[in-house]
């Protein structure tokens, strides 16, 4: 898996979706400096020690954030106003997650994986 795969994925998009994705990607790579970027299930993912910590995808009107566990989202504070399912969070292009929320999402998933 390589960063070039994520770059290739991003090259398919433009406009607000691309800008929001680039911002989320930069924030996640800063939060997970020991992570390895790649693709999983057709979407960008950051793995640590081969285990998925955070995935995301560009959709029509939002970014999908995928913590790769159905247990993560219910443990995070500050998701009011965002649509979510058991294993996915919808982030409107014009409403990025607060830094603390993103930190919490990553920390909870890492703790679950012990990485």
NUTORKE-31276 format. One record per residue (C-alpha): residue in three letters; x, y, z; residue number from 1. Coordinates in Angstrom, 1 decimal, m for minus. Layout:
# NUTORKE-31276
<vokol><residuo>ALA</residuo><xx>X</xx><yy>Y</yy><zz>Z</zz><num>NUM</num></vokol>
...
# end
This chain:
# NUTORKE-31276
<vokol><residuo>UNK</residuo><xx>0.0</xx><yy>0.0</yy><zz>0.0</zz><num>1</num></vokol>
<vokol><residuo>UNK</residuo><xx>1.3</xx><yy>3.4</yy><zz>m0.8</zz><num>2</num></vokol>
<vokol><residuo>UNK</residuo><xx>0.4</xx><yy>7.1</yy><zz>m0.6</zz><num>3</num></vokol>
<vokol><residuo>UNK</residuo><xx>0.3</xx><yy>7.1</yy><zz>m4.4</zz><num>4</num></vokol>
<vokol><residuo>UNK</residuo><xx>m2.8</xx><yy>5.0</yy><zz>m4.3</zz><num>5</num></vokol>
<vokol><residuo>UNK</residuo><xx>m4.5</xx><yy>7.6</yy><zz>m2.2</zz><num>6</num></vokol>
<vokol><residuo>UNK</residuo><xx>m3.3</xx><yy>10.3</yy><zz>m4.6</zz><num>7</num></vokol>
<vokol><residuo>UNK</residuo><xx>m4.7</xx><yy>8.4</yy><zz>m7.5</zz><num>8</num></vokol>
<vokol><residuo>UNK</residuo><xx>m8.1</xx><yy>8.1</yy><zz>m5.7</zz><num>9</num></vokol>
<vokol><residuo>UNK</residuo><xx>m8.1</xx><yy>11.8</yy><zz>m5.0</zz><num>10</num></vokol>
<vokol><residuo>UNK</residuo><xx>m7.3</xx><yy>12.7</yy><zz>m8.6</zz><num>11</num></vokol>
<vokol><residuo>UNK</residuo><xx>m10.9</xx><yy>11.5</yy><zz>m9.6</zz><num>12</num></vokol>
<vokol><residuo>UNK</residuo><xx>m12.4</xx><yy>14.4</yy><zz>m7.7</zz><num>13</num></vokol>
<vokol><residuo>UNK</residuo><xx>m12.6</xx><yy>18.2</yy><zz>m7.7</zz><num>14</num></vokol>
<vokol><residuo>UNK</residuo><xx>m14.4</xx><yy>21.0</yy><zz>m5.8</zz><num>15</num></vokol>
<vokol><residuo>UNK</residuo><xx>m15.6</xx><yy>21.1</yy><zz>m2.2</zz><num>16</num></vokol>
<vokol><residuo>UNK</residuo><xx>m15.3</xx><yy>17.3</yy><zz>m1.8</zz><num>17</num></vokol>
<vokol><residuo>UNK</residuo><xx>m11.7</xx><yy>17.2</yy><zz>m2.8</zz><num>18</num></vokol>
<vokol><residuo>UNK</residuo><xx>m10.8</xx><yy>20.2</yy><zz>m0.6</zz><num>19</num></vokol>
<vokol><residuo>UNK</residuo><xx>m12.6</xx><yy>18.6</yy><zz>2.4</zz><num>20</num></vokol>
<vokol><residuo>UNK</residuo><xx>m10.9</xx><yy>15.3</yy><zz>1.8</zz><num>21</num></vokol>
<vokol><residuo>UNK</residuo><xx>m7.4</xx><yy>16.9</yy><zz>1.5</zz><num>22</num></vokol>
<vokol><residuo>UNK</residuo><xx>m8.0</xx><yy>18.6</yy><zz>4.8</zz><num>23</num></vokol>
<vokol><residuo>UNK</residuo><xx>m9.2</xx><yy>15.4</yy><zz>6.5</zz><num>24</num></vokol>
<vokol><residuo>UNK</residuo><xx>m6.3</xx><yy>13.5</yy><zz>5.1</zz><num>25</num></vokol>
<vokol><residuo>UNK</residuo><xx>m3.8</xx><yy>16.0</yy><zz>6.4</zz><num>26</num></vokol>
<vokol><residuo>UNK</residuo><xx>m5.3</xx><yy>16.1</yy><zz>9.8</zz><num>27</num></vokol>
<vokol><residuo>UNK</residuo><xx>m5.4</xx><yy>12.3</yy><zz>10.0</zz><num>28</num></vokol>
<vokol><residuo>UNK</residuo><xx>m1.8</xx><yy>11.8</yy><zz>8.9</zz><num>29</num></vokol>
<vokol><residuo>UNK</residuo><xx>m0.7</xx><yy>14.4</yy><zz>11.5</zz><num>30</num></vokol>
<vokol><residuo>UNK</residuo><xx>m2.6</xx><yy>12.5</yy><zz>14.2</zz><num>31</num></vokol>
<vokol><residuo>UNK</residuo><xx>m1.3</xx><yy>9.1</yy><zz>13.1</zz><num>32</num></vokol>
<vokol><residuo>UNK</residuo><xx>2.4</xx><yy>9.8</yy><zz>12.2</zz><num>33</num></vokol>
<vokol><residuo>UNK</residuo><xx>3.2</xx><yy>6.1</yy><zz>12.5</zz><num>34</num></vokol>
<vokol><residuo>UNK</residuo><xx>0.4</xx><yy>5.2</yy><zz>10.1</zz><num>35</num></vokol>
<vokol><residuo>UNK</residuo><xx>0.7</xx><yy>3.8</yy><zz>6.6</zz><num>36</num></vokol>
<vokol><residuo>UNK</residuo><xx>m1.7</xx><yy>5.2</yy><zz>4.0</zz><num>37</num></vokol>
<vokol><residuo>UNK</residuo><xx>m3.3</xx><yy>2.8</yy><zz>1.5</zz><num>38</num></vokol>
<vokol><residuo>UNK</residuo><xx>m6.6</xx><yy>1.7</yy><zz>0.1</zz><num>39</num></vokol>
<vokol><residuo>UNK</residuo><xx>m9.1</xx><yy>m0.8</yy><zz>1.7</zz><num>40</num></vokol>
<vokol><residuo>UNK</residuo><xx>m12.6</xx><yy>m1.6</yy><zz>0.4</zz><num>41</num></vokol>
<vokol><residuo>UNK</residuo><xx>m12.0</xx><yy>1.0</yy><zz>m2.4</zz><num>42</num></vokol>
<vokol><residuo>UNK</residuo><xx>m11.4</xx><yy>3.9</yy><zz>0.0</zz><num>43</num></vokol>
<vokol><residuo>UNK</residuo><xx>m8.4</xx><yy>5.5</yy><zz>1.6</zz><num>44</num></vokol>
<vokol><residuo>UNK</residuo><xx>m7.3</xx><yy>4.1</yy><zz>5.0</zz><num>45</num></vokol>
<vokol><residuo>UNK</residuo><xx>m4.6</xx><yy>4.7</yy><zz>7.5</zz><num>46</num></vokol>
<vokol><residuo>UNK</residuo><xx>m3.2</xx><yy>1.5</yy><zz>9.2</zz><num>47</num></vokol>
<vokol><residuo>UNK</residuo><xx>m0.9</xx><yy>1.1</yy><zz>12.1</zz><num>48</num></vokol>
<vokol><residuo>UNK</residuo><xx>0.9</xx><yy>m2.3</yy><zz>12.4</zz><num>49</num></vokol>
<vokol><residuo>UNK</residuo><xx>m1.3</xx><yy>m3.5</yy><zz>9.6</zz><num>50</num></vokol>
<vokol><residuo>UNK</residuo><xx>m4.6</xx><yy>m2.7</yy><zz>11.4</zz><num>51</num></vokol>
<vokol><residuo>UNK</residuo><xx>m7.1</xx><yy>m0.1</yy><zz>10.0</zz><num>52</num></vokol>
<vokol><residuo>UNK</residuo><xx>m7.4</xx><yy>2.9</yy><zz>12.3</zz><num>53</num></vokol>
<vokol><residuo>UNK</residuo><xx>m9.3</xx><yy>5.4</yy><zz>10.1</zz><num>54</num></vokol>
<vokol><residuo>UNK</residuo><xx>m10.9</xx><yy>5.3</yy><zz>6.6</zz><num>55</num></vokol>
<vokol><residuo>UNK</residuo><xx>m12.6</xx><yy>7.9</yy><zz>4.6</zz><num>56</num></vokol>
<vokol><residuo>UNK</residuo><xx>m14.3</xx><yy>8.4</yy><zz>1.2</zz><num>57</num></vokol>
<vokol><residuo>UNK</residuo><xx>m15.7</xx><yy>11.2</yy><zz>m0.9</zz><num>58</num></vokol>
<vokol><residuo>UNK</residuo><xx>m19.4</xx><yy>11.0</yy><zz>m1.5</zz><num>59</num></vokol>
<vokol><residuo>UNK</residuo><xx>m21.8</xx><yy>13.3</yy><zz>m3.4</zz><num>60</num></vokol>
<vokol><residuo>UNK</residuo><xx>m22.4</xx><yy>15.8</yy><zz>m0.6</zz><num>61</num></vokol>
<vokol><residuo>UNK</residuo><xx>m20.2</xx><yy>14.6</yy><zz>2.3</zz><num>62</num></vokol>
<vokol><residuo>UNK</residuo><xx>m17.1</xx><yy>12.7</yy><zz>3.4</zz><num>63</num></vokol>
<vokol><residuo>UNK</residuo><xx>m17.7</xx><yy>9.3</yy><zz>4.9</zz><num>64</num></vokol>
<vokol><residuo>UNK</residuo><xx>m15.5</xx><yy>8.5</yy><zz>7.9</zz><num>65</num></vokol>
<vokol><residuo>UNK</residuo><xx>m15.1</xx><yy>4.9</yy><zz>8.8</zz><num>66</num></vokol>
<vokol><residuo>UNK</residuo><xx>m13.4</xx><yy>3.9</yy><zz>12.1</zz><num>67</num></vokol>
<vokol><residuo>UNK</residuo><xx>m13.4</xx><yy>0.2</yy><zz>11.0</zz><num>68</num></vokol>
<vokol><residuo>UNK</residuo><xx>m15.4</xx><yy>m0.8</yy><zz>14.1</zz><num>69</num></vokol>
<vokol><residuo>UNK</residuo><xx>m19.1</xx><yy>m0.4</yy><zz>15.0</zz><num>70</num></vokol>
<vokol><residuo>UNK</residuo><xx>m18.1</xx><yy>0.3</yy><zz>18.6</zz><num>71</num></vokol>
<vokol><residuo>UNK</residuo><xx>m16.2</xx><yy>3.6</yy><zz>18.0</zz><num>72</num></vokol>
<vokol><residuo>UNK</residuo><xx>m18.8</xx><yy>6.2</yy><zz>17.1</zz><num>73</num></vokol>
<vokol><residuo>UNK</residuo><xx>m21.1</xx><yy>5.6</yy><zz>20.1</zz><num>74</num></vokol>
<vokol><residuo>UNK</residuo><xx>m18.1</xx><yy>6.4</yy><zz>22.4</zz><num>75</num></vokol>
<vokol><residuo>UNK</residuo><xx>m17.3</xx><yy>9.8</yy><zz>20.9</zz><num>76</num></vokol>
<vokol><residuo>UNK</residuo><xx>m18.7</xx><yy>13.1</yy><zz>22.2</zz><num>77</num></vokol>
<vokol><residuo>UNK</residuo><xx>m19.4</xx><yy>16.0</yy><zz>19.8</zz><num>78</num></vokol>
<vokol><residuo>UNK</residuo><xx>m21.1</xx><yy>14.1</yy><zz>17.0</zz><num>79</num></vokol>
<vokol><residuo>UNK</residuo><xx>m24.5</xx><yy>15.8</yy><zz>17.4</zz><num>80</num></vokol>
<vokol><residuo>UNK</residuo><xx>m25.6</xx><yy>17.2</yy><zz>14.1</zz><num>81</num></vokol>
<vokol><residuo>UNK</residuo><xx>m23.8</xx><yy>14.6</yy><zz>12.1</zz><num>82</num></vokol>
<vokol><residuo>UNK</residuo><xx>m25.5</xx><yy>11.7</yy><zz>10.5</zz><num>83</num></vokol>
<vokol><residuo>UNK</residuo><xx>m24.1</xx><yy>8.4</yy><zz>11.5</zz><num>84</num></vokol>
<vokol><residuo>UNK</residuo><xx>m24.8</xx><yy>4.7</yy><zz>11.3</zz><num>85</num></vokol>
<vokol><residuo>UNK</residuo><xx>m23.1</xx><yy>1.9</yy><zz>13.3</zz><num>86</num></vokol>
<vokol><residuo>UNK</residuo><xx>m19.9</xx><yy>2.0</yy><zz>11.4</zz><num>87</num></vokol>
<vokol><residuo>UNK</residuo><xx>m19.9</xx><yy>5.3</yy><zz>9.4</zz><num>88</num></vokol>
<vokol><residuo>UNK</residuo><xx>m20.1</xx><yy>9.0</yy><zz>10.0</zz><num>89</num></vokol>
<vokol><residuo>UNK</residuo><xx>m21.2</xx><yy>11.6</yy><zz>7.4</zz><num>90</num></vokol>
<vokol><residuo>UNK</residuo><xx>m19.2</xx><yy>14.8</yy><zz>7.4</zz><num>91</num></vokol>
<vokol><residuo>UNK</residuo><xx>m20.7</xx><yy>17.5</yy><zz>5.3</zz><num>92</num></vokol>
<vokol><residuo>UNK</residuo><xx>m18.0</xx><yy>19.2</yy><zz>3.1</zz><num>93</num></vokol>
<vokol><residuo>UNK</residuo><xx>m18.7</xx><yy>22.6</yy><zz>4.9</zz><num>94</num></vokol>
<vokol><residuo>UNK</residuo><xx>m18.8</xx><yy>21.2</yy><zz>8.4</zz><num>95</num></vokol>
<vokol><residuo>UNK</residuo><xx>m15.5</xx><yy>19.5</yy><zz>9.3</zz><num>96</num></vokol>
<vokol><residuo>UNK</residuo><xx>m15.1</xx><yy>17.7</yy><zz>12.6</zz><num>97</num></vokol>
<vokol><residuo>UNK</residuo><xx>m13.7</xx><yy>19.6</yy><zz>15.5</zz><num>98</num></vokol>
<vokol><residuo>UNK</residuo><xx>m10.1</xx><yy>18.7</yy><zz>16.2</zz><num>99</num></vokol>
<vokol><residuo>UNK</residuo><xx>m11.0</xx><yy>17.2</yy><zz>19.6</zz><num>100</num></vokol>
<vokol><residuo>UNK</residuo><xx>m13.6</xx><yy>14.9</yy><zz>18.0</zz><num>101</num></vokol>
<vokol><residuo>UNK</residuo><xx>m11.1</xx><yy>13.7</yy><zz>15.4</zz><num>102</num></vokol>
<vokol><residuo>UNK</residuo><xx>m8.5</xx><yy>13.1</yy><zz>18.1</zz><num>103</num></vokol>
<vokol><residuo>UNK</residuo><xx>m11.0</xx><yy>11.1</yy><zz>20.1</zz><num>104</num></vokol>
<vokol><residuo>UNK</residuo><xx>m12.1</xx><yy>9.0</yy><zz>17.1</zz><num>105</num></vokol>
<vokol><residuo>UNK</residuo><xx>m8.5</xx><yy>8.0</yy><zz>16.4</zz><num>106</num></vokol>
<vokol><residuo>UNK</residuo><xx>m7.6</xx><yy>7.5</yy><zz>20.1</zz><num>107</num></vokol>
<vokol><residuo>UNK</residuo><xx>m10.6</xx><yy>5.2</yy><zz>20.8</zz><num>108</num></vokol>
<vokol><residuo>UNK</residuo><xx>m9.8</xx><yy>3.1</yy><zz>17.7</zz><num>109</num></vokol>
<vokol><residuo>UNK</residuo><xx>m6.1</xx><yy>2.9</yy><zz>18.5</zz><num>110</num></vokol>
<vokol><residuo>UNK</residuo><xx>m6.9</xx><yy>1.8</yy><zz>22.1</zz><num>111</num></vokol>
<vokol><residuo>UNK</residuo><xx>m9.2</xx><yy>m0.9</yy><zz>20.8</zz><num>112</num></vokol>
<vokol><residuo>UNK</residuo><xx>m6.4</xx><yy>m2.2</yy><zz>18.6</zz><num>113</num></vokol>
<vokol><residuo>UNK</residuo><xx>m3.6</xx><yy>m1.6</yy><zz>21.2</zz><num>114</num></vokol>
<vokol><residuo>UNK</residuo><xx>m1.5</xx><yy>0.2</yy><zz>18.5</zz><num>115</num></vokol>
# end
